[in-house]
Amino acid sequence: MTEAPRPLPPATLDVLPPWRQPPLLRAPEGSRTVFLVSLVAAAAPLAAGVVLFGYRAAAVALLSVAGCVGFEWAYFRVTRTPALGARSHAWLTGLLLALTLPASVPWYVPLVGAAFAIVAGKAIFGGVGHFLWQPALVGRLAVGVLFAASVNPAAYGLLEPSRVVLGDVRDTRAAGAFHRYGRHAAGAHAADAVALPRPIVALRDLSRPGGTPHRTLADGLLKLPSMAAVLAGATAGAIGETASLVLVLAGLYLVYRHYVAWFLPAAVVLAAAAVAAIAPIQLLGPEGGAQRVWLPLRAEGLDVGFTYISYHVGTGGLLLAAFFLASEMTTRPVTPLGQILFGLGCGVAGMLLRLYTPVPTPFYLAVLAMNTFTPLLERFTRPRVLGTPPWWVRAWRRHVNGESRIPK
């Protein structure tokens, strides 16, 4: 006797919501999607900057983005360069440029920076996918030279806790030290912001020869804001470089979306931290003079050493450069090894510039310098054809045999 057929389970299509029903097709992400998602990620540190530096931060970002979009549109109308037809990358360039600027700059500074970023940094090379240097950093370098007093001030405004978002960052009073932040005089005529130096100024004084040496490394760190303030962004600096925790979260989102390989920002941060842990600092010697102390990581215990390195990592634009500026797809190497070497170069060069030079934006210059070596890194790290020796073996054989690649 044959067994009766079992009833079939309910159809899958009847129990799944419409957005999960097959066929499940996923179109490949185009460049426009990459730029727009990166724009959303970069908007996170901008939002933190608006909270910390007020409405002027939003105004600087608006002028920068509008300038980049306008100059790219005008250049495209004149030259009809195909790689300038889309505006999404111009939006991203303008936002990244704004993140590197103080909120107190005059209105014309972001417009001039946008002109240099689009025309000199991108358009003359052929547009998206063809430029050699990060366009936003080209604009930042230009305004840093043309308007040094406004773009690189000795003290930056930071809104008082009671005046966030709506305060005017130009209405400042001199605080003198970070520990006086938040202790303003109450009243209708109290200033909206305090004028503070960037934390890298105090960090640089610990390493700069000729500076006033401290008795211990811990004494030098007392001049810096608390680590909680560094994570929250309540420190002096540009619009998008102070909120360390927001920068890390936004950068990790780009890593999650596979727009940034994790080892590139990791190489930047680890290389910079290694240099800070090894490079000597100046402390007060037993006879009253300055003495050079190597390995600050172990000079006064690991707790003080790690705190010193954490200040270096969390301030001065290092995280902004690692996650958003060095990771530009056109200006970074393509190969994994090339990206690692690129990140190591950015970290080492940026930290050395910070410690031993008066450059106000060391990591931005380091990224531009390493952009120059991107073609060379790709040449030396690209996969070779199966069965062929490495490039250095071929070069040695040509040298031994007296061969030359230049025709006579």
C-alpha positions in Angstrom: 0.0 0.0 0.0 1.5 3.2 -1.1 2.0 6.1 1.4 0.0 9.2 0.8 2.2 12.1 -0.3 3.1 14.6 2.4 1.7 18.1 2.1 4.2 20.6 0.8 5.4 23.4 3.1 4.1 26.9 2.4 5.9 28.5 -0.5 9.0 30.5 0.5 7.8 33.5 -1.5 4.7 33.7 0.6 6.5 34.1 3.9 9.4 36.3 2.8 9.0 40.1 2.7 9.1 41.6 -0.8 12.6 43.0 -0.4 14.0 39.5 0.3 12.3 37.6 -2.4 14.5 36.2 -5.3 16.0 36.9 -7.7 18.4 38.7 -5.4 20.6 40.8 -7.8 23.2 43.2 -6.5 24.5 45.6 -9.1 28.2 46.5 -8.8 28.9 49.8 -7.0 30.0 52.6 -9.3 32.2 55.5 -8.6 29.2 57.8 -7.9 28.1 55.4 -5.1 31.6 55.3 -3.6 31.9 59.1 -3.6 28.4 59.6 -2.1 29.0 57.1 0.7 32.4 58.6 1.4 30.7 62.0 1.5 28.2 60.7 4.1 31.1 59.3 6.2 33.0 62.6 6.0 29.9 64.5 7.1 30.2 62.9 10.5 33.4 64.9 11.5 31.8 67.9 9.9 28.8 67.5 12.2 31.1 67.3 15.2 32.9 70.4 14.0 29.6 72.3 13.8 28.9 71.4 17.4 32.3 72.4 18.6 33.0 75.4 16.4 29.5 76.7 15.7 27.7 77.8 12.6 30.8 79.2 11.0 32.1 75.7 10.5 28.9 74.9 8.5 29.4 78.2 6.5 33.0 77.2 5.6 31.9 73.8 4.5 29.1 75.3 2.4 31.4 77.8 0.7 34.0 75.1 0.1 31.6 72.6 -1.5 29.9 75.3 -3.5 33.2 76.5 -4.8 34.4 73.1 -5.8 31.1 72.3 -7.6 31.1 75.7 -9.3 34.7 75.6 -10.5 34.4 72.1 -11.8 31.2 72.9 -13.7 32.8 76.0 -15.2 35.9 74.1 -16.2 33.8 71.4 -17.8 31.8 73.9 -19.7 34.9 75.4 -21.2 37.0 72.2 -21.8 34.4 69.4 -22.0 36.8 67.1 -20.1 34.9 63.8 -19.8 36.1 63.0 -16.3 34.7 66.2 -14.9 31.1 65.5 -16.0 29.9 64.2 -12.6 29.7 66.4 -9.5 29.8 63.8 -6.7 33.6 63.9 -6.5 33.5 67.7 -6.4 31.2 67.5 -3.4 33.6 65.2 -1.6 36.6 67.3 -2.4 34.9 70.4 -1.1 34.0 68.7 2.1 37.4 67.3 2.7 39.0 70.7 2.1 36.6 72.2 4.7 37.6 69.6 7.3 41.2 70.8 7.0 40.4 74.5 7.6 39.7 76.4 10.8 36.2 77.6 11.3 37.3 81.2 11.7 38.8 81.7 8.2 37.4 84.6 6.1 34.8 83.7 3.5 37.2 83.9 0.5 39.7 81.3 1.9 37.5 78.2 1.1 36.7 79.7 -2.3 40.4 80.2 -3.2 41.2 76.7 -1.8 38.4 75.2 -3.9 39.8 76.9 -7.1 43.2 75.4 -6.5 41.8 72.0 -5.5 39.7 71.7 -8.7 41.8 73.4 -11.3 45.4 72.8 -10.1 44.7 69.6 -8.2 42.4 67.7 -10.5 41.3 69.3 -13.8 44.6 69.9 -15.4 45.5 66.2 -14.9 42.3 65.1 -16.7 39.7 64.9 -13.9 38.6 62.0 -11.8 41.0 59.0 -11.9 43.9 60.9 -13.4 45.3 63.3 -10.8 48.5 62.6 -8.9 48.0 64.5 -5.6 45.0 64.6 -3.3 43.0 67.6 -4.6 41.7 68.8 -1.2 45.2 68.9 0.1 46.4 70.8 -2.9 43.8 73.5 -2.1 44.8 73.3 1.6 48.5 73.8 0.8 47.7 76.7 -1.5 45.6 78.7 1.1 48.2 77.8 3.8 50.8 79.6 1.7 48.6 82.5 0.6 46.7 83.2 3.8 49.1 81.8 6.4 47.9 84.1 9.2 44.3 83.1 8.8 44.7 79.4 8.0 47.4 78.6 10.5 46.8 80.9 13.5 48.7 80.7 16.7 45.5 80.1 18.7 42.2 78.5 17.5 38.8 79.4 18.8 36.8 76.7 20.7 33.2 77.3 21.8 32.4 77.3 25.4 30.2 74.3 26.5 27.3 76.6 27.0 27.6 78.2 23.5 28.0 75.1 21.3 26.5 75.1 17.8 25.1 78.6 18.0 28.1 80.5 19.3 30.5 82.6 17.2 33.9 81.1 17.2 35.5 84.5 16.4 34.2 86.0 19.6 37.0 84.7 21.7 38.8 85.4 24.9 42.4 84.2 25.7 42.4 81.2 27.9 46.1 80.5 27.9 45.8 76.9 29.0 43.5 74.0 28.3 42.6 73.5 32.0 40.8 76.9 31.9 38.5 75.8 29.2 34.9 75.9 30.4 35.6 78.4 33.2 34.3 81.5 31.5 32.8 84.4 33.3 29.0 84.2 33.2 27.0 87.2 31.9 25.5 88.7 28.8 28.8 90.0 27.5 30.9 86.8 28.1 32.8 85.6 25.0 31.4 82.7 23.1 34.8 80.9 22.6 38.2 80.6 24.1 41.5 80.9 22.1 43.7 77.9 22.6 46.8 76.6 20.9 46.6 73.2 19.2 47.8 70.2 21.3 50.6 69.5 18.8 52.3 72.8 19.9 52.8 71.4 23.4 53.8 68.0 22.0 56.3 69.6 19.7 57.9 71.5 22.6 58.8 68.2 24.2 60.9 67.3 21.2 62.1 70.6 19.7 65.7 71.4 20.4 66.1 74.8 22.0 62.7 74.7 23.7 62.0 75.0 27.4 62.6 71.4 28.8 60.3 69.9 31.4 61.5 68.1 34.4 59.6 65.0 33.4 57.5 63.8 30.5 54.4 63.7 32.8 54.9 67.5 33.5 54.8 68.2 29.8 51.6 66.2 29.4 49.8 68.3 32.0 49.7 71.2 29.5 47.5 69.1 27.3 43.7 68.6 27.5 42.3 65.5 29.0 42.1 62.3 26.9 38.3 62.5 27.2 38.4 65.9 25.6 40.6 64.6 22.8 38.2 61.8 22.1 35.2 64.1 22.1 37.0 66.8 20.1 37.0 69.6 22.7 40.4 70.7 21.6 41.8 73.4 19.3 42.3 72.7 15.6 40.6 72.6 12.2 37.0 71.7 11.7 37.4 68.0 11.1 40.6 67.0 12.8 39.7 67.3 16.5 36.9 64.7 17.1 39.0 61.6 17.3 36.3 59.1 18.2 34.0 60.4 15.4 36.9 60.1 12.9 37.6 56.5 13.9 34.0 55.5 13.7 33.6 57.1 10.3 36.8 55.6 9.0 35.8 52.1 10.2 32.5 52.5 8.3 34.5 53.1 5.1 36.6 50.0 6.0 33.3 48.0 6.5 32.1 49.1 3.1 35.4 48.0 1.6 36.2 51.4 0.2 39.3 51.6 2.4 41.6 48.6 3.0 42.1 48.3 6.8 45.9 48.0 6.5 46.3 51.5 4.9 45.1 53.6 7.9 46.6 51.0 10.3 50.0 51.5 8.6 49.7 55.2 9.0 48.8 55.1 12.6 51.2 52.4 13.6 54.1 54.0 11.8 53.4 57.4 13.4 53.0 55.8 16.9 56.3 53.9 16.5 58.2 57.0 15.6 56.7 58.8 18.6 57.6 55.9 20.8 61.3 55.9 19.7 62.2 59.5 18.7 64.0 61.4 21.5 62.4 64.1 23.6 64.1 67.0 25.5 63.9 66.8 29.3 65.6 68.7 32.1 68.9 67.1 33.1 70.4 66.7 36.5 72.6 69.8 36.0 69.8 72.1 34.8 70.4 71.7 31.1 68.4 69.9 28.5 69.1 66.2 27.9 67.9 64.0 25.1 65.9 61.0 26.2 65.2 58.2 23.7 62.3 55.8 23.8 59.7 58.0 25.5 57.5 54.9 25.6 59.6 53.5 28.4 61.2 56.6 29.9 58.8 57.0 32.8 56.7 53.8 32.6 54.4 52.4 30.1 51.4 54.3 31.4 53.0 57.7 30.8 54.5 56.5 27.5 51.2 55.2 26.1 49.5 58.4 27.2 52.1 60.4 25.3 51.7 58.3 22.1 47.9 58.5 22.4 48.0 62.3 22.4 50.1 62.1 19.2 47.7 59.7 17.5 44.5 61.5 18.5 45.5 65.1 17.7 46.8 67.2 14.9 45.0 65.7 11.9 46.6 62.3 12.0 43.3 60.3 12.0 41.8 62.6 9.3 44.8 62.0 7.1 44.8 58.2 7.7 41.2 57.5 7.0 40.1 60.2 4.6 43.0 61.8 2.9 45.6 59.1 2.4 42.8 56.7 1.3 41.9 58.6 -1.9 41.5 55.9 -4.5 43.3 57.7 -7.3 46.3 58.9 -5.4 47.0 55.7 -3.3 48.7 52.6 -4.7 46.5 49.8 -6.0 48.5 46.8 -4.7 48.2 45.8 -1.0 51.9 45.9 -0.5 52.1 49.3 -2.1 49.3 50.6 0.2 51.2 49.3 3.2 54.4 51.0 2.1 52.5 54.1 1.3 50.9 54.2 4.7 54.2 53.6 6.5 55.7 56.5 4.6 52.9 58.8 5.5 53.1 57.9 9.2 56.9 58.1 9.5 57.3 61.3 7.4 54.3 63.0 9.1 55.5 62.3 12.7 59.1 63.4 11.9 57.8 66.7 10.4 55.6 67.2 13.5 58.4 66.6 16.0 61.3 68.4 14.4 59.9 71.1 12.1 57.6 74.1 12.5 55.2 72.8 9.7 51.7 73.4 10.9 50.1 70.5 8.9 52.8 67.8 8.9 50.5 64.8 8.0 48.9 66.7 5.1 52.3 67.4 3.6 53.3 63.8 4.2 50.3 62.5 2.3 51.1 64.9 -0.6 54.8 63.7 -0.6 53.8 60.1 -0.6 51.3 60.7 -3.4 54.3 61.7 -5.5 55.8 58.2 -5.0 52.6 56.3 -5.8 53.5 55.5 -9.4 56.9 54.2 -8.2 55.3 52.1 -5.5 52.9 50.5 -8.0 55.8 49.8 -10.4 57.8 47.9 -7.7 54.9 46.1 -6.1 52.7 45.0 -9.0 52.4 41.3 -9.5 54.9 39.9 -12.0 54.2 37.5 -14.8 54.5 33.8 -13.8 58.0 32.5 -14.4 59.7 35.9 -14.7 62.2 37.0 -12.0 61.5 40.0 -9.8 62.4 43.5 -11.1 65.5 43.8 -8.9 66.9 40.5 -10.3 66.3 41.8 -13.9 67.9 45.1 -13.1 71.0 43.3 -11.6 71.3 41.1 -14.7 71.2 44.1 -17.0 73.8 45.8 -14.8 76.1 42.7 -14.9 75.7 42.2 -18.6 76.2 45.9 -19.4 72.8 46.2 -21.0 70.9 49.5 -21.1 67.3 50.1 -21.7 68.1 53.4 -23.4 68.7 52.9 -27.1 72.0 54.2 -28.4 
